[in-house]
Amino acid sequence: MPLPLSYNLKNLTVRKTTSLMTALGIGLTVAVLLGILALVGGLEKALQATGHPLHLLVMRKNSLSELVSQVNREAVSSIRNKPGIRQLDGEPMVSPEIVTVINLPRHNSPEGANVNIRGLPPMGIRMRPNLKLMEGRWFRPGQREVVVGKSIARRYVNAAVGDRLRFGRGDWSVVGVLDAGNTAFDSEIWVGLNQLATDSNRMEVLSSVLVRAADPVSLQALQNALADDQRLYLEGKREVDYYQEQTASAEPVKFLGIFVAVIMAVGSCFAAMNTMYAAVARRSREIGTLRVLGFSGGSILLAFVIESLLLSLLGGLIGVLLVLPLHGLESGIGNNLTFSETGFDFRLSPAMVALGVGFASIMGLLGGLLPARGAARESILSALREL
Amino acid sequence: MVNDFVVEATELHKEFQRDAFQVIALQDVHLTIQRGEFVAFMGPSGSGKSTLLYLIAAIDRPTRGQVKVLGQDILRLKERAIADWRNENIGFIFQTFNLIPVLTARENVELPLLLTHLSRQERAEHAATALGLVGLSDRMDHYPRQLSGGQEQRVAIARAIVSDPSIILADEPTGDLDAQSAQEILTILSRLNRDHGKTILMVTHDPHAARHASKIRYLEKGELLPEGAPQPE
């Protein structure tokens, strides 16, 4: 029969300062881990949710991103004539696009960050029906007007409706704010294709062509046809795959964060171990007494492991509370494929919270096991004689 | 004739190493205790009184010899079985009370009952009865720090008797108490022996305390002196 839980709880509250300090150490470790997971989770959500399953993003062969891809305008006509492309109002769903990058000052960073500008025709907007204008109107062809993603509108200077942004050959009026449902498009500025082509002197060279296939089989056929067409030297990549691959930009941050969390966890384990060794030493006679009363070494071991676990659970809770204000916080991270910043919201999921608490429990278990084992194995007589 | 010995020790010998020296704590002790006896063990410090008590309670193991308690050869039991056996048959009272500081008087007394199959309600009733027997019905929810030394020792006695053991072992139970509290404790022990038939083995330095026992045995340098032998100088 194990000792009652109240025994463990009361022992923790009796030495509340030590308990709180240890729990805080564990809590900070959990907070670092959860902070990183929330960041990566938010970024993954933004990138993984981007794209349509029937969309094929056509770029120059071996291009890692639209930014470095070059597609000649003549190739667009060839693509339009490929079989298996869905039609919309008698027009093939094909959107030739230009993606370039500019530097804009941020509210909290005057030196600014890189932002993607996407020039696209009206069909490009119609091919992305899940996007909606949350403010203002769409840009008009032939006008120096832009629509900004909501992440840009919130985080960058002069990016609200009615403001003017300066890039390329002059000023551009911000006429609308785009809500792309927390996807990567929220971090872009959209303009008319021809206006951007003129402004950036790229009349003949596009970045990519977005194509909607009629069905999954056609998508595969289109992909094969493009790969086989040696004349075009293009390749089609599923749009969802393209954005999925960009989540790799978070890998270094994820690795560093987990590395720091693991180093901190080792420290927290030792802190828990130190606390529990002190508890065992202070309560040596108590342990001896419990053994005399008939409690087995196993009961004593269990009692101290439970105590350590309770301590770490408190730490886990502190960690979750520390990181909770981050949930929903908007931020951005440099994307090494697009050379621009991708905005995202920190996302703390129930699974992450469970992982954080589990991580804390492992720290408590590892930290408590050795002292508990020592307590259980100490002879009754020597335990009773400790002062 | 069937004997009614609760303790039978034969050639009980205990040695231990202290630094470079081999110390003989008990030397070939032969001892029998009859059911219902109240025996006081006296002797100078280091004479082996407490060691004898620890061996009887199976808290320590002899270097050689045999000890049967309630007919059970306790040296043959494994650790887990010893713990159960001790819980069932032995009540132990320490000089320094050894109450768990974070538990109330009632919770301290209930501790040995956690190892039984009694329900929570039954445990609470038994603890209340035991605390009533030592006159602490009004202090059940007090923590050890809220009790006087005498009251703490009475809680310890209640804890020792709550599982109704046959034998109570008391190691200097009045050693840390003032005269009045010591007298109260000795009165309770006498009552437990006389009215409840408990066999009590008590280690003490105090001749006044020893006079409450029905028999006094002396130890000197690890040897148990013959019954009726005078107190050594």
Interface residues (C-beta under 8 A of the other chain):
Chain A: M1 L3 P4 S6 Y7 K10 N11 V14 R285 E286 G288 T289 L290 R291 V292 L293 G294 F295 S296 G297 G298 I380 L381 L384
Chain B: Y54 A57 I59 D60 E79 R80 A83 D84 R86 N87 E88 F92 F94 T96 N98 I100 P101 V102 L103 E107 L111 P112 L114 L115 R159
